[in-house]
Structure formats: C-alpha cells, structure tokens
C-alpha cells in the first residue's frame, strides 16, 4: 500500500485506448454494478 493510504485499482477498458497506460485517471461506476471482493471472497449481497 502506498504511504498515502490509497490502494491502486486496475481498470480494463474495451478496445484499444492509446496513451493511458501508467497514467492516473478518474473513474466512476454505477454502484449497482460494482462487485467487491475481500480476502478472495465476494461481498455482493452483504450489508
């Protein structure tokens, strides 16, 4: 984990997107379509 407390996220985009590899970008996602994992276990459906 970086010293600032943030963790890296890898995002995959369809197609070929030139010039983004290794760049910092801002992402957003529909919360209803986000699937989270912790310690290899899905957190889907847990509150």
N, C-alpha and C positions, 0 to 999 in steps of 0.2 A: 504494500500500500504506500502511495506517495506520502511524504511528510505533511502535506496539507490536509490529510484525512479523506481525500477523494479517491475513488476507485475508477479505473479505466473501464470503459464499455466498448465492445466491438460491435459495430453495426454493419450489416450486409445490405447492399442496395442492388436491385435488379439491373441488369445491363452493364455497360461499361461507363464508368464515371471517371474521367481524367482529372488529375490534379488534386484529388482529395486524400490519397494515401499518406498517412502520417500527420495529417492536418487536424487541428482541433475544430470541431463543428458543433453547432447547437442542434439538438434533436428534440422532437416531441412525439408523443404516441397517444393513441386513444386508450385510456385506462382500461376500458372493457376488453381490449385486445392484447394487453400486456400479460405475459406469462413469466412469473418469477420463480427462482429456484434458490434453495439454501441448503448447503451441505449435500448437494446432489438430489434433493427431494423437491418435488413440485409444491408450491404454496397456493396453487389455484384452488379456489373454493374455501379457503380458510380465512377466518376473520379474527 
